[in-house]
């Protein structure tokens, strides 16, 4: 009996995932996110590794309802890396993250002036974080993260759509 249930489950799971994907895609409004390319004095870039997904990412996250991009950026940097922005971040550009949905837009900021609290663990979502040389990024750095870093270091504009 359990083998039959296992087969049924394997057949239904992809269908259910697709149904839920379409439900959330139609039910929710446009989502907004922020990412920061944080560079220290040596032009090393700050990356984070989350507990719930594989790979290394630029710090950032979602913009809450009623929250500005800058407030969200500053909040996310404190939460994920204990980084406190000292100067004004520079807006590098905004891109459509069509990998998530056709409605997810992400603002990318450059942060060069900051203070970092030396606390050992940023929060429960982050399993590792640190500054890395742009030429020696950790294995597992995501393609989107690599693209954003390259754009900033090359002085290129943000590619407006990421798939």
N, C-alpha and C positions, 0 to 999 in steps of 0.2 A: 504494500500500500504506500509506504513512504517513498519508494522509487517512482511510483506514478505521480505522486505529489511533487517530487523534485523535477520531473520532466515538465509538468504543467507550469510550475513556477518559472523554469528557464524559458518557456515559451511566452509567458505573460509579462515577465519583467521588462523586456524591451518595449512592449506595447504600452505598459503603464508608465514607464519613464517618458515616453514620447507624449502621452496624454498629459502628464503633469507638466512637461516642458511647455506645451502649447497653452495649457491653462495659465501658467505663470506669465508666459509671454504676452497673452492677451489681457490678463487681469491686472497686471501692474503697470504703472506709469513709467515714463522714462526714468532710468536710474542714472545717477551721477556719481563719479568717483574721482579721487585724486591720487596722484603718485608723485613722489619726490625723488629727484636725482640729487642726493646729498653728497657734496664733494668737500673733502677736507683740504688743508693747505697744500698737501702733496698730490692733489687731484685723485686721491683714492675715493672710490664710491662705496656708499653704505648699502648693504643688502640684508634682507631678512629671510629666514626660513620658517614657514608656518607649521604648526602641528597637524593641521587638517588637510594639507595638500603638499605634494612633492615639489621640489625645486626651490631656487633662490629668486627673490623678487625685490623690486624697489619697494620701499616702505610706502604705505598708503592704504586707502580703503574707501568705503562709501561715505557719501555726503548725506547726513541725516536731514529729515524734513525741517525746514526753517533754518538750516545751517548754511553759512557761506563756504565757498571753496577754501578760503584761507583759514577759517576756524577749523574746518574738517582736517585740513592738511596739518595744522599745528597739533590738533588733538591726536591724530594718527601717529605723528612722529614721536610724541611723548609716550603713547601707549606701546608702540612697537619697538622703539629704540632708545627711550629716555632722552630724546633729542629735543632741546628747546630752541626754537628759531629765535635768533638775535636780531637779524635785519629783515628786510622785506624779501620774501621769496620772489623769484622772477618767473612769470608765466612763460613757459616754453611753447605751449600749444595745447590743443584739445584734439582728441581722436575718438572715433567711433570704434568701440570694441565689438565688432560684429561676431567675434568668436563666442561671446556670451549671448547677445541678442542684437536685434537691429535698433535697440533703444538705449544701449549702454554707452555713455560718453564719459571719457576720463580726461581730466585736466592734468597736465604734467608741469611741475614746477622745478626750478633749479634753486637749491639751497646751498649757500656757501658760508653764511654767517650763522653760527649756532653754538650752543653749549651742550655738552653731553654729561648727564649724571652717570656716575660710575657704578650704579647698582648692578649686581650680577645678572638678574633675570628681568627683562622688560615686562613680560606678562605671560599668562598661561597659553596664549596663542602662538608665541614665538619660541622655537626650540633652539635657534641659533641666530646670531646677527654679528655684523662687523664691517670694517672697512677693508676693501680689496683693491689691489692695483687693477686698472682697467685692462691691462694686458695679461692678467693672471686671475680672472674671475673664477669662482669655485665651480666645480663640475656640477651640472644640474641647473645652471643659471638659465632661466626660461628665454625662449626666442624673443618675446616681447620686451623683456628686460634688457637683453643685449641690444635690441634695436633702439630703445629709448636712450641708453647710455651712449651708443655710437652717434646718434643724432646730436646729442648735447655736446659731446667732445669734438665732433666735426663742425659744430656751428650750423648744422642743417635744421630746417624746419621739421616739425612733427609730421610724419606720414599720417594723413587724416583718417585712414581706415585700416584697422588691424584685423586680419582674419585668422 
